[in-house]
Amino acid sequence: MGLNVLVVGAVALGPKVACRVKRLLPSAQITMIEKDCRFSYGGCGIPYFVSGDVQNIEGLCSTSAHTLRDELFFETAKGVAIRPRTEAVAINRKAKTVTVRDLRNGSDTTELPYDKLVLATGAEPMVPPIPGADLPGVSVVSNLEHAAYIKEKIARGDVNRAVVIGAGAIGLEMAEALADMWEVETTLVEMADQLLPQAIGPDMSLIVQHHMTAKGIAVRLSDVVTRIIGDPETGVTAVETRTTRIPCDMVILAVGVRPNGRLAAEAGLAVGRHGGVIVDQRLRTSDPDIYAGGDCIEMPHLVSGERVPMPLGSLANRQGRVIGTNIAGGQARFDGTVGSFCIKVFDMGIAKAGLTARQAAEAGFDPVYSVVAQADRAHFYPSHAIMYVKLIADRATRRVLGIEALGPNGDAVKARVDAVAALLPYRADVAAVCNLEVAYAPPFASAMDIVNNAANVLDNILMGYNDPIDVTEFVERFKEGQTKVVDVRGAPESKKFREKYGEDRWINIPQNELAGRIAEVPKDQPVCLICDTGPRSYEAQRILQANGIATTKNIQGGYGMLSRTNPDF
Amino acid sequence: MGLNVLVVGAVALGPKVACRVKRLLPSAQITMIEKDCRFSYGGCGIPYFVSGDVQNIEGLCSTSAHTLRDELFFETAKGVAIRPRTEAVAINRKAKTVTVRDLRNGSDTTELPYDKLVLATGAEPMVPPIPGADLPGVSVVSNLEHAAYIKEKIARGDVNRAVVIGAGAIGLEMAEALADMWEVETTLVEMADQLLPQAIGPDMSLIVQHHMTAKGIAVRLSDVVTRIIGDPETGVTAVETRTTRIPCDMVILAVGVRPNGRLAAEAGLAVGRHGGVIVDQRLRTSDPDIYAGGDCIEMPHLVSGERVPMPLGSLANRQGRVIGTNIAGGQARFDGTVGSFCIKVFDMGIAKAGLTARQAAEAGFDPVYSVVAQADRAHFYPSHAIMYVKLIADRATRRVLGIEALGPNGDAVKARVDAVAALLPYRADVAAVCNLEVAYAPPFASAMDIVNNAANVLDNILMGYNDPIDVTEFVERFKEGQTKVVDVRGAPESKKFREKYGEDRWINIPQNELAGRIAEVPKDQPVCLICDTGPRSYEAQRILQANGIATTKNIQGGYGMLSRTNPDF
């Protein structure tokens, strides 16, 4: 008899562990149990199945060679047994068995023995404690059953108006799927005052928000759903928030997930403050014969140092390999996460790694950041487009804490974030990103690439050469009459603003004329400097500083950032 | 009087230094001299100007805000003086002056004093010592004059057939520019036995070669140009190689560049074995008042440890900022290069960082590599395309030495290479790439991304689980009848090959049936295993090993790699 490995949960991490162990240790006997009838699927593909990008549910359950990953596949191709519709009820660590219930025939339980046990119990979607959350037409999005339910209902033509609750990744992806492909009138409701509050800063999120609004999604921020209204027979008819009532035929709950650590906790294994199983670098729980990984664990955040859940299929896969190696007698490690993230929202790619400025402050850092607008390839190359990068560092140590990026070319956005993400575990400082050797050719990058420039600007800010103001703060101050603008672009670019806001509030002095026109810079009020994307206003600020005017603020990301975050400015 | 800074050379690094110093130290007096009449241009954009992607030469000489970077621009916007058509003849380090010659009025020389001198003398294109290299219609591609000459000649309709000598980046880009936009019948001649010999391995280069051939470029490898034939009045008519004669109206010489360290050497500054100026981490030469950077220096290669020239506009820009900071009293460093590189060749993006396997062996490592074919995003996401990644590590230390990648989406290719490039200075090992936290969402990546899988495969090879064979070596062995193939795909995919090579040489046993059909595996000859892209043949190899058959070889990158490198196989 070979090693007996029991895997609880068969979506992402479970199958990875099972197949890896079997490859390394062919004598092992491996059984996966899964409470659902579907298993080994790409859960992150659900929004693309709902939208129709992925036509059949089998597309999410097949290998890249188009083989369906069903029970026969696991048995014959992988040598792994799988028991779907089987729930783990309890772990008996002393006896080294798991009590399981066969959900197909009711309440019968049996004991499955193990030498090594793997907990791949995933996460549970949170359901807000509001009336009506159980009405027909209200659904979370956490497995293929939900996906099939939602898509069937839409495909039948039953859904004209939908409300998506929660503006994290799944909320945004589902909103797009509904509105874009099915032309469902979609409202997105979020408690926080911005989209993607865990992923990006408020300035970057404004760009996403305007993009979604332009695509027809109604976005309601800082609002809380209090009730879902409808009939237990015919289903949901409206969502009531603190401020309004939104008629709808479908409600998608996407308010987040919680690690499913119940089984572990009940067995006396260590569980963290988020409810996730606690593991070491080998991904062993507090019982050395029990491993855990994927959405059900907490892991070290390599920037903040805190233990966090990070429910991503990518991490589950990498952790699965580590567990498989270790069960087979190897010495693989998983040290933690830097929180890399990306998402496509209509025609925009958004990515981040590390901490946002707010998260950095919460973690005890003193965050300073740059915001840079620049072409995603050589500005003379025809297909270039402006992208936006925000780079965050700790003031005292200059350690890079995070990066956020967005733009029309998601691969180009991701390229910049992935390169900086790779540095984060090494506690790299800003200078490392100034010199970060991203590959260069005009069709793919600038000679001084946006990611280098983001670091250069941040370095200038940390050195006190560049005295920046956030575009959001600028807009507030300007609207309240607390600052004037010196626009250092040419006369044509500044014309619209001079006419709208008056020549005395929006003063035009082209940067190349500034040295000779210092006297025209207002002294009666603070001054903010603006150009297209930032370099000329920085140059202007240096000229003013050299001439004894040290109080100006340089608008980060320039007019590019202003126009994208405040299109009606 | 402020600090007097003299900059010799005003293309990429020179202007960056000048402007940076002026911003940090407004009191500085900065003069750039440039022997050509054009300056501050994007030299890497020349192929795109020739092709017509960039319409006017001014496009390469303008800022992203469309301002021409002429003498007035540098004077008024940057506060920097520039003297074009002025050549530095000698450095008098004791007197701290540079003897310069005004090329507009002949031989007059004057002495320009400096407090700090910057050498940005660039590189010189190599011209092969063959008869006819000076004929009309023969041109190197190293400045805008060459670019204008080439484009004018083509635009006049004078060029029907061209020969490009040298298959490095510039050779490939120029070949594309000529053939794609102008439909010039183009032949590429290269001395080495592969395209891009400095950048990628022979297997990867075969894919590029077939792509270029399919686009109409005639590729002649392992051939040497012995003579260029033509008339001193009417110009070139043919290129003669060791093996053939190619009629043509234009010849592009793209055989490489050499650091221009003459001025430095003559002044007694330390110069390396490649002829480049030797600098320290502050980019100071052996004279602390003289800095150098860009194409004229040698810099540490952070993987090989050797001092190498790395003539790239991107490095020149980053080094320019470092020099500017240091001249202004700061403490910036440039530690070296990891040799990041990318190029677009028609509809293909190619990128690399670190060392190729050959370069690694030359540098004293014991290189082992994986080759992985995988979709560049989730395989169920509609717009996915297969890309190829080669990951190279040192056998004993498992240190990652290099990565090569190519595919139809250049941004996606670059994303993978840039992320690994970021790790190279930290001497990361293969495990770091197994767990490399590239951002994941189905539109942009796989849950187990290709870059992670490349490391997983390499780890399996290093552990002895995966016993690989290079596709090139396999083809040789198979053609010589030294190996049989067990094709572990389904019957339909293997049909063509069974018919072509015979059922006894190309045996089909689907992977999921292999465990029960071990007896059918040939024992009389070595066996190579193949599937679509590699995972199933690996799985098959493990099954065979578990059944006592330990001699099979697994074809790296599977049929994907075989079909792309050997389309007529």
Interface residues (C-beta under 8 A of the other chain):
Chain A: A12 K16 R23 L24 P26 S27 G42 C44 G45 Y48 D53 V54 G59 L60 S62 T63 S64 A65 F73 T76 A77 K78 G79 A169 L312 G313 S314 L315 A316 N317 R318 R321 V322 G330 A332 R333 F334 D335 T337 V338 S340 F341 C342 I343 K344 G349 A351 K352 A353 Q374 A375 A378 H379 F380 Y381 P382 N409 G410 D411 A412 K414 A415 R416 V417 D418 A419 V420 A421 A422 L423 Y426 A431 C434 N435 L436 E437 V438 A439 Y440 A441 P442 P443 F444 A445 A447 M448 D449 N452 N456 M463 Y465 R489 Q511 N512 E513 A515 C531 D532 T533 R536 Y538 E539 R542 I543 Q545 A546
Chain B: A12 K16 R23 L24 P26 S27 G42 C44 G45 Y48 D53 V54 G59 L60 S62 T63 S64 A65 F73 T76 A77 K78 G79 A169 L312 G313 S314 L315 A316 N317 R318 R321 V322 G330 A332 R333 F334 D335 T337 V338 S340 F341 C342 I343 K344 G349 A351 K352 A353 Q374 A375 D376 A378 H379 F380 Y381 P382 N409 G410 D411 A412 K414 A415 R416 V417 D418 A419 V420 A421 A422 L423 Y426 A431 C434 N435 L436 E437 V438 A439 Y440 A441 P442 P443 F444 A445 A447 M448 D449 N452 N456 M463 Y465 R489 Q511 N512 E513 A515 C531 D532 T533 R536 Y538 E539 R542 I543 Q545 A546
